[in-house]
């Protein structure tokens, strides 16, 4: 740092301000310092910076299923928001939803000197016996129904409710459901809301079919539903399963939406280009990322007066895959 200061003709304090991206340095001086850093190959010492600022400049993310579109988008959104806040991201993928696996992931990230950790859709947080390290700031994205930890939650129940209400409002007697995996927090919340919405409307609740978020599992469920003449409306727990479902219906000669209305969840980039374009529930992943980082920074900086929970409301996007039931079938 002293060498950079000498080459740039400034004080070491000014070099420190530039290195830490402080704003109280004029543009011309900043450029001189940056040029000197480049010439000398200077890189800030992260350990020394942590001693001064109390931050390592890194956030950890633990996720359990990166094959799911929602989890992947949430991870990307958190990484983008962290980058905007001048933090890097360390990612830890965990296959097993067990207490031991969660604790190992935490220990691994803590050894990497992260300032805080986001857990994405952890079923284990529903387990009262699980206790996370108290000294580490934690935010849960899409999980922790008991709200033991600061969390950012997609309003899964509202999203499913809006999907089912839309189909019932079109005149369908009931709505069948292709649910996500049983061990998924998001899938459970969507299925529970689907069931509750039908019961509140006095509609028959048919048995749910379970998939694994993939189009292939939606296709398998679709082949089974296509054989049931009473099926006129289906809510799929994500857009990929809706895609597979629509193919199975098409192969069976069941028109969408003429014979069967289909609605998905997520509003993936491809949903508008399905044939027909898919009615779905949109989730704002960018907002989730910003909320997660904000809640972590509140804890890292010792701000305890802010909210501990942020809810992100979904939005129903109506396209051509849903319609009133065919008059030949009645309502």
Steps between C-alpha positions, in 0.01 A plus 500: 500500500792734577646429155167576332475825699852604397442425131164683497629790706231464767479388861458138611164603647382605154612165357303327777189700413525403133569134586190493719290680238431799725331796334703785658769496228477724194489334156843615382674377816313170484620446143863570599478249784335234284767549233774459761332185632490355148865588433618340825260206488356602836209303645345581839578256783158359586610383845631845588184660361288268716692609811426865422144477367373193683399350164650233277295619202346159429157343547427128506206324335382147585254334263361148488365460147657700221305309234183690596448815293391707799806411708739573213334836434507586871871420517570718198295787641682487836836496323401804291382692806815406692718623215318834500577527874870425428491146642617179339303176538613154615256223407453169680276235346354241739335180381357367826237685701645391834612691809854367463519614135376849586746533788790383278405753233498776761839400637645489148380850417607641834853370430480694173457820705156608382313786668156338479317204348178457300326163509280433198188287558625292792253243625720441804409839642156357572677268746491661849816316608714669234690799635727705278819667631381805698798717405436476126243731335246282318216564258269231367366528145174312446486295816473506881125508548553549873690825434779417743744680271478813287349386172390602155198306387323470171134499594454146371152475645381816327649386169325164512179663620500740204558212256216287637264797538565597137399153378195478725400849386501378141232247596694179563344279765835410652874523433741207489855549622841379384706574810873534544715267715364413843824617664482848347389788722363692200316198359339425836377856544354507149325165547358602839363823354352316199317266737385780733374716212292216356352416841414864569318514166307182579665321208601135486869448585643235266817307590824684419757348266865554592788590273860606544491844330605354162303503176535121489314463831230736375469287189451184708231671708342635183466154349309390808277808506432478127316171561257668739215659307392702806827698503438850358757709694850429636730711716863392457740605778754633249523587131722207403249246628225697325696463174521123534133485601393695191695266270333194654156657458578590139613144421178366653289730280398726790509863387648773722301702597197365308482177698738568790624831639859497631669750730862496622718677754821712470450674162823372348638684198360227274145496642374764256623286209330172594226386264265637612673772707482399864291670767723498807593665831797738479760523777730802535835334566695826470302645790569189707873541441494865609297421812734216601810717474331793678397280794850355523664842495262618772634223723864541395484873575318449831171654393233318702208739452413394144249232393597135543273376224438613144219348291512517121156484342457303177298620203262298282587525130204398285578362154331261259528166685194564719135547393148419617412131480356372175116529490490133403652416837287740698625688805 
